[in-house]
Amino acid sequence: MDDYALVLNAGSSSLKFCVFQRPDGERWRLEARGQIEGIGTSPRLSVKDADLQRLADEKLDASVRNGRDAIDVLAGWLRGKYGGSRVLGVGHRVVHGGPTFAGPTILNEEVMAQLNELVPLAPLHQPYNLAAIEAVSERLPGVPQVACFDTSFHRGHERVAELVPLPKDVCKSGVERYGFHFVRVHSVGPARSRPGDRDRKGYRCPSW
């Protein structure tokens, strides 16, 4: 039985995903990546393997209207492709970790309650991230889930960098300067060498 892990990036109109496989005695490797786009309008499933060879490209029924429907479609495709395999864990991109969560966090009821409290700080993204987590919990209740937060990269700065010029009572409600896109920065960071060096195409590597 092969072991697999899923990574999900759930949005308002799309569900992006990666499937990682760990063959016996080997390291994790990318098996497939894809997305369900056009949720609620013209949903479509597209998947490619690690070599960018197409595994699926199909128009979905218009009944795929929300993230939970998209999770159902993905679950069906995974069963057809990897039936009998074992999912060891599911990772999620979550936009807002607030002042509390500064790194990958195992999800449970207490953590989910805290993340729900952050919805007013990211109302266009956070609800869809959390809905995907809940949908996976219903289908795979015994499988651990982990959240990685867009705000993580910017935690731990000096307090002055986080303050915004607003009354203290407003700031106490959680309003402060948050940075985003940590997941993207972290994914490209290891690919660079030293700040100022150039990559194979001649582009200068940034420093941050």
C-alpha positions as CSV (number, residue, x, y, z in Angstrom):
1,M,0.0,0.0,0.0
2,D,1.4,3.4,-1.1
3,D,1.4,6.4,1.2
4,Y,0.2,9.7,0.0
5,A,-0.1,13.3,1.3
6,L,-2.3,16.0,-0.1
7,V,-1.7,19.8,-0.1
8,L,-4.7,22.0,-0.7
9,N,-5.1,25.7,-1.5
10,A,-8.8,26.5,-1.4
11,G,-10.2,29.8,-2.7
12,S,-13.6,31.3,-3.5
13,S,-13.6,30.0,-7.1
14,S,-10.8,27.4,-7.3
15,L,-9.3,24.5,-5.4
16,K,-5.7,23.9,-6.2
17,F,-4.0,20.7,-5.0
18,C,-0.8,18.6,-5.1
19,V,-0.5,14.9,-4.4
20,F,2.8,13.6,-2.9
21,Q,3.7,10.0,-2.8
22,R,6.2,8.1,-0.6
23,P,7.2,4.8,-2.1
24,D,8.6,2.2,0.4
25,G,12.1,3.2,1.5
26,E,12.1,6.5,-0.5
27,R,11.6,10.2,0.0
28,W,8.4,12.1,-0.7
29,R,8.0,13.1,-4.3
30,L,5.4,15.0,-6.3
31,E,3.0,12.7,-8.0
32,A,0.4,15.1,-9.4
33,R,-0.8,18.7,-9.3
34,G,-4.0,20.3,-10.5
35,Q,-7.0,22.5,-9.8
36,I,-10.7,22.7,-10.0
37,E,-11.4,26.2,-11.3
38,G,-14.6,28.1,-12.2
39,I,-16.4,26.9,-9.1
40,G,-19.9,28.2,-9.2
41,T,-19.7,29.2,-12.9
42,S,-18.0,26.8,-15.3
43,P,-16.2,24.3,-13.2
44,R,-13.4,22.3,-14.7
45,L,-10.9,19.8,-13.4
46,S,-7.3,19.7,-14.8
47,V,-4.5,17.6,-13.5
48,K,-0.9,16.9,-14.6
49,D,1.8,14.6,-13.3
50,A,5.2,15.5,-12.1
51,D,6.4,15.5,-15.7
52,L,3.6,17.9,-16.8
53,Q,1.8,15.1,-18.7
54,R,-1.9,15.6,-18.6
55,L,-3.8,13.2,-16.3
56,A,-7.3,14.8,-16.5
57,D,-8.9,17.7,-18.2
58,E,-12.7,17.7,-18.0
59,K,-15.6,20.0,-17.7
60,L,-17.6,19.4,-14.5
61,D,-21.3,19.5,-13.8
62,A,-22.6,23.0,-13.0
63,S,-23.7,21.5,-9.6
64,V,-20.2,22.1,-8.4
65,R,-21.1,25.4,-6.7
66,N,-18.8,25.6,-3.7
67,G,-15.6,24.4,-2.1
68,R,-17.3,21.3,-0.5
69,D,-18.6,20.2,-3.9
70,A,-15.1,20.6,-5.3
71,I,-13.7,18.5,-2.4
72,D,-16.2,15.8,-3.4
73,V,-15.0,15.9,-7.0
74,L,-11.4,15.7,-6.0
75,A,-12.1,12.9,-3.6
76,G,-13.7,10.9,-6.4
77,W,-10.8,11.5,-8.8
78,L,-8.3,10.5,-6.1
79,R,-10.2,7.3,-5.4
80,G,-10.3,6.4,-9.1
81,K,-6.6,7.2,-9.5
82,Y,-5.1,6.0,-6.2
83,G,-7.8,3.6,-4.9
84,G,-6.5,1.5,-2.0
85,S,-3.8,3.9,-1.0
86,R,-3.4,5.5,2.4
87,V,-3.5,9.3,3.0
88,L,-1.2,10.1,5.8
89,G,-1.8,13.8,6.1
90,V,-3.3,16.9,4.4
91,G,-1.7,20.3,4.3
92,H,-3.6,23.6,3.8
93,R,-2.6,27.1,2.8
94,V,-4.5,29.4,5.2
95,V,-4.2,33.1,4.6
96,H,-4.3,34.4,8.2
97,G,-2.7,33.1,11.3
98,G,-3.1,36.3,13.3
99,P,-0.6,37.1,16.0
100,T,-0.6,33.6,17.4
101,F,0.4,31.2,14.6
102,A,3.9,31.7,13.3
103,G,4.6,28.3,11.7
104,P,3.0,25.1,10.5
105,T,0.3,24.1,12.9
106,I,-1.6,20.9,13.5
107,L,-5.3,21.6,13.3
108,N,-7.8,20.7,16.0
109,E,-11.1,22.2,17.3
110,E,-9.3,24.7,19.5
111,V,-7.1,26.0,16.6
112,M,-10.0,26.1,14.2
113,A,-12.0,28.2,16.7
114,Q,-9.1,30.7,16.8
115,L,-8.8,30.8,13.0
116,N,-12.5,31.4,12.7
117,E,-12.1,34.5,14.9
118,L,-9.7,35.9,12.2
119,V,-12.3,35.8,9.5
120,P,-13.0,39.6,9.8
121,L,-9.3,40.2,9.0
122,A,-9.5,38.2,5.8
123,P,-13.1,37.8,4.8
124,L,-12.4,37.1,1.1
125,H,-10.1,34.2,1.8
126,Q,-10.2,32.8,5.3
127,P,-13.7,31.3,5.1
128,Y,-12.9,29.2,2.1
129,N,-9.6,28.0,3.6
130,L,-11.4,26.8,6.7
131,A,-14.3,25.3,4.8
132,A,-11.9,23.0,3.0
133,I,-10.4,21.9,6.3
134,E,-13.8,21.1,7.7
135,A,-14.7,19.2,4.5
136,V,-11.6,17.1,4.8
137,S,-12.3,16.4,8.5
138,E,-15.7,15.0,7.6
139,R,-14.3,12.7,5.0
140,L,-11.0,11.7,6.7
141,P,-11.6,12.2,10.4
142,G,-8.5,10.3,11.5
143,V,-6.1,11.9,9.2
144,P,-4.0,14.8,10.6
145,Q,-4.2,18.2,8.9
146,V,-1.7,21.0,9.0
147,A,-2.1,24.7,8.2
148,C,0.7,26.9,6.8
149,F,-0.1,30.6,7.0
150,D,0.5,33.4,4.6
151,T,1.2,35.7,7.6
152,S,4.0,33.5,9.1
153,F,6.9,35.1,7.3
154,H,6.2,38.4,8.9
155,R,5.8,37.2,12.5
156,G,8.6,38.0,15.0
157,H,9.4,41.4,13.6
158,E,10.1,44.2,16.0
159,R,6.8,45.5,17.4
160,V,7.2,48.9,15.8
161,A,7.0,47.2,12.4
162,E,3.6,45.7,13.3
163,L,1.9,48.8,14.7
164,V,-0.5,50.9,12.7
165,P,-1.4,54.5,13.6
166,L,-4.8,53.8,15.1
167,P,-6.2,54.1,18.6
168,K,-5.0,51.5,21.1
169,D,-8.5,50.1,21.6
170,V,-8.7,49.4,17.9
171,C,-5.3,47.7,17.8
172,K,-6.2,45.5,20.8
173,S,-8.9,43.9,18.7
174,G,-6.2,42.4,16.5
175,V,-5.7,45.2,14.0
176,E,-2.0,45.5,13.2
177,R,0.3,45.3,10.1
178,Y,0.3,41.8,8.8
179,G,2.3,40.7,5.8
180,F,1.2,38.0,3.4
181,H,2.4,35.6,0.7
182,F,4.7,33.7,3.1
183,V,4.0,30.4,1.4
184,R,5.1,31.7,-2.0
185,V,8.2,33.4,-0.6
186,H,9.2,30.3,1.3
187,S,8.8,28.1,-1.8
188,V,11.0,30.2,-4.0
189,G,13.5,31.1,-1.3
190,P,15.5,27.8,-1.3
191,A,15.9,28.1,-5.1
192,R,18.0,31.2,-4.8
193,S,21.7,31.4,-3.8
194,R,23.0,34.7,-2.5
195,P,21.2,38.0,-2.8
196,G,22.4,39.7,-6.0
197,D,23.3,36.4,-7.8
198,R,21.7,35.6,-11.1
199,D,19.8,32.5,-12.0
200,R,20.1,30.5,-15.2
201,K,18.0,33.0,-17.2
202,G,20.0,36.0,-15.9
203,Y,17.5,37.3,-13.5
204,R,18.9,38.8,-10.3
205,C,18.0,37.1,-7.1
206,P,16.3,39.4,-4.6
207,S,17.1,39.8,-1.0
208,W,14.5,39.9,1.8
